[in-house]
């Protein structure tokens, strides 16, 4: 009887213990980085190791929703395989993470393409370091887009993802780490317009009001700090890249600028000292810009772009094409390591100004869950509080632990209450002078 009674409480206790263990494991996995002195980039701790193949026929399969890690050598080419249906759009992004402080030429970077079994190219993107001649994390994605009347890459079957690294002879030759993510986007129940409007709001809004607020950036896409509209103040060290994420809904535009503060350590001119990049929810590259620095305040602003819209994917303009869905858009800022030579290794003040304009509209009629391609109330809360993705997950897990703890306590109190009532009733039925028996009822 005691064993049966104990199981009800024990199950709840075990559930709470399992949740605690899961939370601890998640905390240990998130925030994994390379060894000290190699890279400050934070990789997704759940990423699996995969080995890209030199031939498409030997390519390993990536699973939808999965995150992976690999390494690519100078001028390397790596193949991976994805199995697609004929309804969903597919996106495979690659974040290339060189060791910091390396030299990069203008055309150095990565190209990611998706191809069908006949080697027809479905969609590709290449991202280069351009005029900022120092290594930093860069991202690009390949995609298969379902289009009404489309003839290429529309069928179900096996597709291949090719990752190519481009490096000039003078560039730093070390291997680059790769973080690979494969996402699918549901098809739509009904097709909307494919033509873009001729007119759209192209003028930049005034700076956000309210004054600067402290908000330290993350060290990778995985732990990017959430931001909403506002003026955000932090410090950035030479060679460091800070990551932020901003929820941008359908029909909204994101405007972003960055300002380096004054230095008291000199007035040496450094070209392309700060890089500001914008990437979409599938980690496809949208835009980037740079600004030089001579110790005085220096400001850059990303160009205005169209509002987020489903029909943007049909545009031949690469900037517009990448603004194809709602969700978390990523801002990353990198300070050149050359700043340390002229101004020392002390952090430099950095201010990000973010504006979100436009009234949110309903998204497309997806045939399934929109997943990361939407803005939820939880996303808005995270942006207001500054929580990163892992912090949101831990917060949710702790609420689950609290609920499980309350549930276990309630079961125990209820059990003790029932046992007391039953025991008293039994005692009342025992004849005077007879043996008194106490214990849980046989039904337990």
VEXDREN-674862 format. One record per residue (C-alpha): y negated, x negated, z negated; residue in one letter. Coordinates in steps of 0.2 Angstrom, whole numbers, padded with zeros to 4 digits, always signed. Example, Ala and Ser with C-alpha at 12.3 -4.5 7.8 and 13.67 -1.06 7.14 Angstrom:
// residues 2
+0022-0062-0039A+0005-0068-0036S
This chain:
// residues 444
+0000+0000+0000X-0012-0014-0004X-0008-0022+0012X-0012-0007+0022X-0028-0004+0013X-0033-0022+0015X-0031-0021+0034X-0046-0009+0037X-0058-0021+0027X-0049-0037+0034X-0052-0031+0052X-0070-0029+0050X-0072-0045+0041X-0062-0054+0054X-0074-0046+0067X-0089-0053+0058X-0081-0070+0056X-0077-0070+0075X-0095-0065+0079X-0102-0079+0068X-0090-0092+0076X-0096-0086+0093X-0114-0088+0088X-0111-0105+0082X-0102-0110+0098X-0116-0103+0108X-0128-0113+0098X-0118-0129+0100X-0116-0127+0119X-0134-0122+0123X-0146-0137+0123X-0133-0150+0129X-0142-0164+0137X-0138-0181+0144X-0136-0196+0133X-0152-0203+0125X-0163-0212+0137X-0154-0205+0153X-0162-0188+0156X-0171-0175+0145X-0165-0161+0156X-0156-0147+0147X-0141-0141+0157X-0132-0124+0154X-0119-0128+0141X-0107-0115+0149X-0107-0125+0166X-0090-0130+0172X-0087-0147+0180X-0083-0145+0199X-0080-0158+0212X-0088-0156+0229X-0078-0160+0244X-0082-0171+0259X-0074-0158+0270X-0076-0139+0270X-0057-0137+0271X-0055-0146+0254X-0069-0136+0246X-0067-0129+0228X-0071-0111+0225X-0086-0105+0215X-0085-0089+0206X-0099-0076+0206X-0109-0077+0190X-0103-0095+0187X-0113-0111+0183X-0106-0128+0188X-0110-0146+0187X-0107-0160+0199X-0114-0177+0205X-0121-0182+0222X-0123-0200+0228X-0137-0206+0239X-0136-0198+0256X-0121-0188+0250X-0114-0172+0257X-0104-0160+0246X-0095-0144+0251X-0091-0129+0240X-0082-0112+0245X-0087-0094+0241X-0078-0078+0245X-0090-0064+0250X-0088-0046+0254X-0098-0037+0267X-0109-0028+0255X-0118-0040+0243X-0131-0053+0246X-0126-0070+0239X-0136-0085+0232X-0130-0102+0228X-0144-0113+0220X-0143-0131+0216X-0155-0140+0204X-0155-0159+0208X-0158-0169+0192X-0162-0188+0195X-0164-0200+0181X-0183-0200+0176X-0194-0214+0182X-0186-0217+0198X-0195-0219+0215X-0195-0206+0228X-0202-0206+0246X-0211-0191+0254X-0195-0184+0262X-0183-0187+0248X-0174-0171+0242X-0160-0159+0244X-0155-0146+0257X-0143-0132+0253X-0135-0121+0267X-0122-0108+0268X-0111-0107+0283X-0097-0095+0289X-0080-0101+0295X-0087-0105+0313X-0100-0116+0305X-0114-0104+0309X-0129-0106+0297X-0133-0091+0287X-0147-0096+0276X-0154-0113+0270X-0168-0121+0260X-0173-0139+0258X-0185-0145+0244X-0193-0163+0244X-0203-0173+0232X-0217-0174+0245X-0233-0183+0240X-0228-0185+0222X-0218-0201+0224X-0208-0200+0207X-0191-0192+0203X-0190-0175+0194X-0179-0160+0194X-0180-0150+0210X-0171-0135+0216X-0166-0126+0232X-0154-0112+0237X-0144-0105+0251X-0141-0087+0254X-0131-0074+0264X-0142-0059+0267X-0135-0042+0273X-0146-0035+0287X-0145-0019+0296X-0140-0023+0314X-0136-0041+0309X-0123-0051+0319X-0121-0067+0310X-0114-0070+0292X-0112-0051+0289X-0093-0050+0288X-0082-0052+0273X-0073-0069+0272X-0074-0087+0266X-0091-0095+0267X-0095-0113+0263X-0110-0120+0254X-0116-0138+0260X-0127-0148+0248X-0135-0163+0257X-0146-0177+0248X-0159-0186+0258X-0165-0203+0253X-0176-0216+0261X-0170-0234+0259X-0184-0238+0247X-0180-0224+0235X-0170-0226+0219X-0152-0226+0224X-0144-0219+0208X-0133-0203+0208X-0141-0187+0204X-0134-0174+0193X-0132-0156+0200X-0133-0139+0191X-0126-0126+0203X-0127-0107+0200X-0119-0093+0211X-0126-0076+0210X-0123-0060+0220X-0136-0046+0223X-0129-0028+0226X-0131-0020+0242X-0143-0005+0244X-0138+0013+0245X-0151+0017+0258X-0162+0005+0269X-0180+0004+0266X-0194-0003+0277X-0192-0020+0284X-0210-0023+0290X-0223-0031+0279X-0240-0023+0277X-0254-0032+0286X-0266-0032+0271X-0262-0037+0253X-0272-0044+0238X-0275-0062+0242X-0289-0066+0231X-0286-0075+0214X-0290-0065+0198X-0302-0071+0185X-0294-0082+0171X-0284-0072+0158X-0294-0068+0143X-0290-0070+0125X-0291-0089+0123X-0277-0102+0123X-0261-0100+0113X-0248-0113+0109X-0232-0112+0119X-0221-0127+0121X-0210-0127+0137X-0191-0129+0138X-0182-0144+0146X-0173-0135+0160X-0170-0118+0168X-0158-0113+0155X-0169-0115+0140X-0186-0111+0149X-0199-0104+0137X-0204-0086+0141X-0222-0082+0145X-0232-0067+0150X-0250-0066+0156X-0261-0078+0146X-0268-0095+0143X-0254-0106+0136X-0258-0123+0128X-0245-0137+0126X-0244-0156+0127X-0234-0166+0140X-0228-0184+0140X-0228-0195+0155X-0211-0192+0165X-0208-0176+0156X-0204-0159+0165X-0208-0143+0155X-0200-0126+0161X-0207-0109+0158X-0201-0092+0164X-0212-0076+0168X-0205-0059+0171X-0213-0052+0188X-0208-0034+0193X-0208-0026+0210X-0225-0025+0217X-0232-0038+0206X-0240-0054+0210X-0240-0070+0200X-0254-0082+0199X-0253-0099+0190X-0264-0114+0187X-0263-0129+0177X-0276-0141+0169X-0274-0158+0162X-0285-0162+0147X-0297-0177+0144X-0290-0194+0140X-0299-0206+0128X-0288-0221+0134X-0296-0225+0151X-0302-0219+0168X-0288-0226+0180X-0286-0215+0195X-0268-0209+0198X-0264-0199+0213X-0253-0183+0212X-0251-0186+0193X-0246-0168+0189X-0234-0157+0199X-0233-0138+0196X-0219-0129+0204X-0214-0110+0206X-0196-0105+0208X-0188-0087+0210X-0175-0078+0199X-0161-0086+0210X-0169-0103+0208X-0175-0103+0225X-0190-0114+0228X-0206-0104+0231X-0221-0116+0231X-0228-0132+0223X-0244-0141+0221X-0251-0158+0214X-0267-0164+0207X-0273-0182+0204X-0280-0188+0187X-0293-0201+0181X-0294-0196+0163X-0306-0182+0165X-0300-0163+0166X-0290-0160+0182X-0285-0143+0188X-0273-0136+0201X-0269-0118+0206X-0254-0112+0217X-0259-0103+0232X-0259-0084+0231X-0244-0076+0238X-0238-0058+0242X-0232-0046+0229X-0214-0046+0225X-0205-0034+0237X-0188-0031+0244X-0194-0032+0262X-0201-0049+0260X-0183-0056+0264X-0186-0051+0282X-0201-0063+0283X-0200-0079+0293X-0213-0086+0281X-0203-0097+0268X-0215-0093+0253X-0215-0074+0256X-0196-0074+0260X-0193-0081+0242X-0202-0067+0234X-0188-0055+0238X-0184-0048+0221X-0190-0045+0203X-0185-0054+0188X-0189-0071+0179X-0199-0082+0190X-0199-0100+0184X-0214-0112+0182X-0211-0131+0179X-0224-0144+0176X-0220-0163+0178X-0232-0177+0173X-0230-0193+0183X-0223-0208+0173X-0237-0218+0181X-0249-0210+0168X-0240-0220+0154X-0245-0237+0163X-0263-0232+0163X-0265-0221+0148X-0250-0225+0136X-0235-0215+0132X-0245-0202+0122X-0244-0184+0127X-0258-0177+0137X-0265-0160+0134X-0259-0147+0146X-0265-0129+0149X-0256-0116+0160X-0265-0100+0165X-0254-0086+0171X-0260-0069+0178X-0248-0055+0183X-0257-0042+0194X-0251-0026+0202X-0243-0010+0195X-0224-0011+0194X-0214+0000+0206X-0196+0006+0206X-0184-0006+0214X-0173-0003+0228X-0158+0009+0227X-0145-0004+0223X-0127+0001+0224X-0124-0008+0208X-0131-0016+0192X-0147-0026+0198X-0142-0039+0185X-0155-0053+0185X-0165-0045+0199X-0175-0033+0188X-0187-0034+0173X-0181-0025+0157X-0190-0020+0141X-0180-0035+0133X-0188-0047+0146X-0205-0040+0142X-0202-0043+0123X-0195-0061+0126X-0211-0065+0136X-0222-0058+0122X-0213-0068+0108X-0210-0084+0118X-0191-0084+0116X-0180-0093+0129X-0164-0086+0136X-0153-0094+0123X-0164-0089+0109X-0163-0071+0115X-0144-0072+0115X-0144-0080+0097X-0156-0066+0091X-0145-0053+0099X-0129-0061+0091X-0137-0062+0074X-0141-0043+0075X-0123-0040+0079X-0117-0051+0064X-0129-0041+0053X-0122-0025+0059X-0104-0031+0057X-0109-0037+0039X-0116-0020+0035X-0101-0011+0042X-0089-0022+0032X-0099-0019+0016X-0099+0000+0020X-0080+0001+0022X-0077-0008+0006X-0089+0003-0004X-0082+0018+0004X-0064+0012+0000X-0068+0009-0018X-0076+0026-0020X-0061+0035-0013X-0049+0025-0024X-0060+0029-0040X-0060+0048-0036X-0041+0048-0032X-0037+0038-0048X-0047+0050-0059X-0038+0065-0051X-0021+0058-0054X-0026+0053-0072X-0031+0071-0075X-0014+0078-0069X-0004+0066-0081X+0004+0076-0096X-0003+0070-0113X+0007+0055-0119X+0015+0053-0102X+0014+0037-0092X-0003+0034-0083X-0001+0026-0065X-0016+0020-0056X-0017+0013-0039X-0022+0018-0021X-0014+0034-0014X+0002+0032-0004X-0007+0038+0011X-0016+0021+0011X
